[in-house]
Amino acid sequence: MFPYLLLPVLFLCPASCTTTRRHAEPLHQDLVTQLPGQPSVGFRHYASYTTVDEKNGRALFYWFFEATSGSDEKPLVLWLNGGPGCSSVGYGATQEIGPFLVDGEGYALKFNPYSWNKEANLLFLESPVGVGFSYSNTSSDYDILGDSFAANDAYSFLHEWYKKFPSYRNRLLHCWRELCRKICTRVGRADL
Ligand SMILES: *[C@@H]1O[C@H](CO)[C@@H](O)[C@H](O)[C@H]1NC(C)=O
């Protein structure tokens, strides 16, 4: 395992950490229950890896924020930072439009009053592999990265993600990207 694969483990506290909490329904396996320095909020957020290619061992990392209110009614926004090669967690989620911005000192998170999750459910995807926490266990994958490759992985990601969040399957999907139009085109054509 590459050393950087350990980072998300430190960064996220999986649902299993909170043995003292009692819920009527089982907690979603990807629910983030606590982040260091996170302000308390009334919406849920989720993060994890989704495998997009089992043979080569490719997995994309996502961070998903429900809307602050009425999440059942609001659309789903898939956010991809551009570059290409910019992290959607490092930029979009924590410096631009996400609900938790890293504070000036870098020690804690502060609530972003202009977060887009006031209007939509926000899904940040780290794409393609090699960006942010997303990775491949097959080194040669990194030699063939390109728009089509990234678009196909994003498509596979969304297909798998809907299995984890089936209630979003029929939700209006807005795909926002800084540059990589091909990815949104591929996802938009998806028969998921
Ligand atoms: C990549 O390899 C690590 C270490 O063997 C393994 O734990 C992980 O599940 C693999 N990832 C995928 C997507 O298969």
The ligand as an SDF file (V2000), in Angstrom:
LIG
                    3D

 14 14  0  0  0  0  0  0  0  0999 V2000
   -5.1760   -1.7610   -3.9040 C   0  0  0  0  0  0  0  0  0  0  0  0
   -4.2290   -2.5130   -3.1840 O   0  0  0  0  0  0  0  0  0  0  0  0
   -4.4190   -2.4660   -1.7640 C   0  0  0  0  0  0  0  0  0  0  0  0
   -3.2440   -3.2050   -1.1390 C   0  0  0  0  0  0  0  0  0  0  0  0
   -3.1820   -4.5050   -1.6350 O   0  0  0  0  0  0  0  0  0  0  0  0
   -5.7700   -3.0730   -1.4100 C   0  0  0  0  0  0  0  0  0  0  0  0
   -5.9740   -2.9930   -0.0330 O   0  0  0  0  0  0  0  0  0  0  0  0
   -6.8480   -2.2980   -2.1460 C   0  0  0  0  0  0  0  0  0  0  0  0
   -8.1140   -2.8970   -1.8880 O   0  0  0  0  0  0  0  0  0  0  0  0
   -6.5870   -2.2790   -3.6250 C   0  0  0  0  0  0  0  0  0  0  0  0
   -7.5620   -1.4170   -4.2710 N   0  0  0  0  0  0  0  0  0  0  0  0
   -8.4690   -1.8480   -5.1570 C   0  0  0  0  0  0  0  0  0  0  0  0
   -9.3930   -0.8030   -5.7090 C   0  0  0  0  0  0  0  0  0  0  0  0
   -8.5560   -2.9860   -5.5320 O   0  0  0  0  0  0  0  0  0  0  0  0
  1  2  1  0
  1 10  1  0
  2  3  1  0
  3  4  1  0
  3  6  1  0
  4  5  1  0
  6  7  1  0
  6  8  1  0
  8  9  1  0
  8 10  1  0
 10 11  1  0
 11 12  1  0
 12 13  1  0
 12 14  2  0
M  END
$$$$
